[in-house]
Amino acid sequence: MRVLRATGQVVVARGRPVGTLQAAAVVLLALMGFLVVTQVRATRHFREQPEVRTRNLYALAAMLRQEREARRQLEEQLAALQAQVREFEQAAATGRTALEALRRQVEEYRVALGLVPVEGPGVVVRVAEGPARPGQGAAVVQYQDLVAVANELWAAGAEAVGVNGQRVVATSGFSQVGGTILVNLRRLQPPFVVEAIGDPATLEGALNIRGGVVEGLRGLGLDVRVERRDRIRLPAFQGGFKFEHARPVP
């Protein structure tokens, strides 16, 4: 070791030992820096881990709230749609019921007006000229005779009446031109057959009542026969309805 003196200062100088200390100091500083960096990184790592987990929990909670809200809205929409379906079903059922009732009513009106063919039990009344009487000619059937039979049947509860295939309705007209009888403006040829649908016993009893229409026609010399039938078929009315003066009352 050498001691140098210069301007009153003493400087101790070493050779190789000084370089060794410097290298050791550098290594120590590097090691300390490495340890410091490692410690900082570790600290950051431990500090960031809970923060990441917390953020994930917040995100999951937010997503869960959104899913719950979306589900609630879908459930409300589903309930509203189900309510609409129930309303539509009730309306459809009510409409079907009303429509069926309307159809039945219309069908009844069509039957009453004679616009559809009908069939059922009833009676058949045959009216023809009777045998000639001494000193008198044979009795001839007049349209009034057929009107009397039809009216008696209506009064006894007949639901449908026809004469020689012509359906008799409210607007049907009976008339006679010469010796030809017309019903619904159609010419009829003898023998004349009046058919009525209704209770056979009631209709027959009304016609054959003492002093009734059948007894009166036979008294005029006409041949009148009444028969019960289990099934009678009457055609629909072929004419039209035209009202020039009658109007429905509001």
Sequence and secondary structure as in RCSB ss.txt:
>XXXX:A:sequence
MRVLRATGQVVVARGRPVGTLQAAAVVLLALMGFLVVTQVRATRHFREQPEVRTRNLYALAAMLRQEREARRQLE
EQLAALQAQVREFEQAAATGRTALEALRRQVEEYRVALGLVPVEGPGVVVRVAEGPARPGQGAAVVQYQDLVAVA
NELWAAGAEAVGVNGQRVVATSGFSQVGGTILVNLRRLQPPFVVEAIGDPATLEGALNIRGGVVEGLRGLGLDVR
VERRDRIRLPAFQGGFKFEHARPVP
>XXXX:A:secstr
 EEEEETTEEEEE SHHHHHHHHHHHHHHHHHHHHHHHHHHHHHHHHHHHHHHHHHHHHHHHHHHHHHHHHHHHH
HHHHHHHHHHHHHHHHHHHHHHHHHHHHHHHHHHHHHHT S EEEEEEEEEEE     TTS      HHHHHHHH
HHHHHTT SEEEETTEEE TT  EEEETTEEEETTEEE SSEEEEEES HHHHHHHHSSTTSHHHHHHHTT EEE
EEEEEEEEE    S    SS     
